[in-house]
Amino acid sequence: MAEHRIQLGEQLISCKTDETLLNALLRENVNISYGCQQGVCQSCMMRSLDSPPPSESQHGLTDKLKEQSYFLACRCYPQQAMRIGYRDHTDFVTYGTVSVKQNLNAETILLTLDIDNPFEYYAGQFVNLQRDDGLVRSYSIANNSINRKQLSFHIRRLAGGRFTEWAHEELKLGDRLSVSEPQGLCYYQSGKSEQPLLLIGTGSGLAPLAGIISEALHQGHQGEIHLYHGSRDINGLYWVEEMQQLADTHENFHYSPCVSQGEPASSMLAGRANDLAFKTLSDLKGWRVFLCGHPDMVNNSKRQAYLNGVSLADIYADAFHVASGSLD
């Protein structure tokens, strides 16, 4: 089977014609950030330094990124030898000290870092976190941008996941992590305060949505805001009381916790969050939609939102790793 030589810095890697560049890098234990592996989250974006990358590896990127030869490693099947580099904007710019670590449910923890050097970010973006041995994973920011001295994350345990198992079992208060510049396009943008918002999340996909909602309400968003948070069963949900209290406080915020299996509590809905959302809100012309969670849910919901009248420019999405519920 033919192979192509890939050069990353001083390292040479052979990539088979029937495997993605991401899989080749992981096979060689290259420390690369990745998430959904379906080209949605864009965590594995890299740059070709000597030739245009395969066109299919640039699907979903902006024209500017395409012109600069950026591509997604998870969608890249090299057709020739390539010299590649990491994306330019993933440098680690500060450190964070663990100040809060608490359980949200049996499989998800709330992790808060006090940041040495606060930076600008938008609610809903994500950062890379790096521990001392160089292992890197990406997680969405769960808080709004008002307090720039802290970043909060919802980290769901991934069976066998090196970072998530360590975060749940070994990471402790006072430990330090490197933090990258913020990334991602799924965030709240001011300027259209009357526009209705629909937010659909599964599992720890609630993290960026919670930040977006908090930011929108803080900025005085006037349009209706509907949140549908789903899980397979009731044990996978969290922040139910907090979200309900927020809905009780703000007339324009509506919260619907959903479970797809088993008997829901009296305050919950039975069914998949995206199915229930689009059934209830069938006419979404003029709405802005945020989707975070399982890649299948995200992809299906993007299509359904469009069919329900949402402009493609008003659909923002982050697909989380299937098993972990985190971006990586």
N, C-alpha and C positions, 0 to 999 in steps of 0.2 A: 504493500500500500504506500502511495506517495506521501512524502512529508515535506513540510516547508520549514526553513530555519527562521526562527524569531529571535531577535536580539533586543533584550531589555537591559539597558545599562551595559554591564560587563558580562551578563549572563546570556548564554545561548540555549534556546529551547526548541525542541522539535515538535511541530504540530501536525497531526495527521489530517488528511483531507476531509475525513468524516467526523472530526471533533471540533468543537468550538475552541477559540483561543482561550476563553475563560477556563474550560476544562483542562486544557494543556497546561496553563499556568498553575492551576490548583494541583494537578498531577505532579508538578515539579516543586510543590510546596512554596510557590511564590505568594507573598503576603499581599493579596489584592482584596479590596472591598467589593462585595457583591451582595445581591439581595434576591430579587424575584427570579432571575435567570430567564426572563421572558422579554427583556427589553423595555420594561415599563418603568422600573424605579430609577434606572440610569446610574446606579451606584458603581457599576463596573466600567464607566467611561474611561477610555484611554485615548492616546493620540498617536497617529502614524507619523513618523519623522522623516520618511524618505519616499513615500508613494501614496496615492489615494487609497483608502481602505475600501473593501467591498461595499457596494452601495447598500445592500441589505443590512449591513452592520450600522448604518447611519439612520435607519428608520426611526422617526419620532424626534430627531434632533432638530434644533433650529438651523436656519440657513447659515447663520454666522458660525456655529459650531462645525457644520459640514465643511464650510470653506476653510476652516483651520485644521481639517483632517482628523477631527475627533470621531470616535466610533465606540460602539458598545461591544465589549469583549464577549458577552454571552451570545451575541448574534453574528459574530465574526468567524467565518470559515475561510482562513487565509488561502489565497489563490496564488501566492508567490512569497518569496522571502520578504520579511518585514522588519524594520527597525522601529520600535515603539517606545513610548514613554508614558508615565503617569500623567493624568490631567493636571494642569498647572495650578488649580485652585484647591488642592487638597492638603496644602501645607498645614502643619500643626502650629497654631498661633498662640496658644496659652495652655495653662494647666488648670485643672479643677480638683478641689478637695471634697471628698464625700462628706456631706453634712447631714443627709437624710437617707435612710434605707429602711423601707417598711413594706410589708406585704399588702398588695391590692387584692389579690385572691391567691389560691393555692399555687398558681404557676406564674404569677406576675408580681414584680416588685416595683416600687417607686424609688428611683435613685435621683438624688439632688446633689449637684456639684456647686460649690462656691468657686467662682471663677477669679483667677488672679488678675487677668486683664480683660475686663468686659469689652464686648464688641457688638457691632450692629447685626441684627438678624430680624427675620420676619417670623411671626407665629406660624408654625406649620412646617418650617424648614427642618433639615436634619444636619447632624455633624458626625464626623468620625471620632470615635473614642479609641485611644491606644493605651495598652498597659505596658509595664516595664520591659517585657520581653519582645515588644514590637507587634503583638497581635492586635489587629484593627477590626472594629466592627462599626456599623453605621446605625444610629438611632435618632428617631424624630424627637424634636423638642416639644415637650408637653405643656409648657407654660407660655404666657404671652411675653411681649417684649418690653413690658413696663420696668421690671426689675432685671437689668442687664448684668447684675452681679451673680445671678444664679441660673442654672439650667437644670430642668427636670426631665426624666425619661421614664418610660414604662418598659421594663425589660422582662419579656416572657421567656421562661425556661425552654430551651431546646434540648431534647434528649441527645446526649453525646456532643452537644455544642460546647466547644472549648471556652468561649467567652461567657455564654449565658450560665453555664454550670459554675464557672469561677465567680461570676458576679453574684449568683445566688448563695453559694456556699462559702466563699473565701473573702470576697471584698468586704471591707469593714470601714466604719467611720474613721475619717482621718487619712485614708488612702488617697493616692494621687493618680490622676489620669491625664494624658495629653488630649487636647481638644483641637479639632481642625476648624477652619473657617466654615460658616454655615453654607449649606447647599440645598438645592431643590427649588422647584417652581410651584409647589402646592402650598400656598400661603395666602393669608388674608390681605387684600389690597383695599385701601381706603379710597374714597372718591365716588362710590356708588352706594351711598348709605340706604337708599330706598329699595335696592335690588334684593329680592327674596333669595335666601340661601338654603340649599339642601346639602346635608352632610351625612354620609353613610360610611360606617366603619365596622369592621369585625375584629374581635380579639383586642390586642393592644394597638390596633389601628385607631382606637379612641385617643391615643396620645396627641398626635398633631391636631386632631379635630377639637380636642378640648382647648388647646392653645388658640386655635383660630376663633372659636366661639368666645373665649375670654377676651381676646383682642377686639373682636367685632363689638361686643357689648360695651367694653371700656371706651371705644371710640364713638359710641352712641349710634350704632347701626339701627336704622329705623325699620328696615324691611323684616319680613317674617324669617325666622331661622328655625329650621327643622332638623333635628338630629335623630338618626336611626342607628342604634348600636346593637350589633347582633353577636350571638355566640351559639354554639351547638346546644349547650344546656345552661341552666341558671348559674352554675358554678363558674362559668367562664366570663360572666359579667362582673363589672366592678364600678365603683363610683355611682351606683344607682341612686342612692339617697342624695348625694351631692348634686347630681344633674337634675334631680327632681326639685330640689330646693332652688336651684338656679332658675328652673322653669316657673316656680311659684313666685319668684322675685321679679322676673322680666316677662311682661305680657307677650312679647313678640318671639320668645324662645319656647320651642315645643320639643319635648324629649320622649322618645319611644324606645324602650329596651325590648329586644326581641330574642326569642330562643327558637331554634329550628327543630329541636327534638325534646321530648318529654313534656311535662305539664308546666306551663309558665305560672308564675305568681299572678295574683289578681291585678297587679299594676303593670304587667308585661303583656306583650303580644306574642302569639304563636306563629312562627314562620320565619323565613329568611328576611333579614333586614332590607335588602335591596328589593326583593319582591313586594314586600309590604309598602315600602316607600313609593315605588312607582305605581302600585295599584291605588294608593291613596291620593297621590299627587300626579295625576295623569297628564295634566297640561302644565308644562314647565317652560313655556316660552318666556324668555326674559330672565330666567333664573340663573344663578351661579351654583355649580355643583362641585363638591369636594368628596373624593372617594379614597379610602385608606383601608388596607387589609389584604385579604387573600387575593392573589393575582387573578383567579377565575372570577371572583366577585367584581374586582375592579374592571376587568375587560368586559364582562357582560353588562355591567352597569354603565360603562361609557357608551356602549351601543344603545342601551335602553334610554339613557338620558337624551341622546341625540334624537331617537325616535319620538320621545316625548316633547320635543321642541327646543331643547337646549342647544345653543350655539356651541360648536366645537371649541371656540375660543374661551368659553365660560366653563369648561370641564377641566378640573384639576385633579390629578391622581397620584398616589403613591402606592405601589404594590409591595406588600411586605413578604418576607420569606414564608413559604407555605407552612413550615413546621413551627418556626419560632414566633411568628407574629412581629418580628422586628425587621428592620430594613436589611439586616444582615444576620 
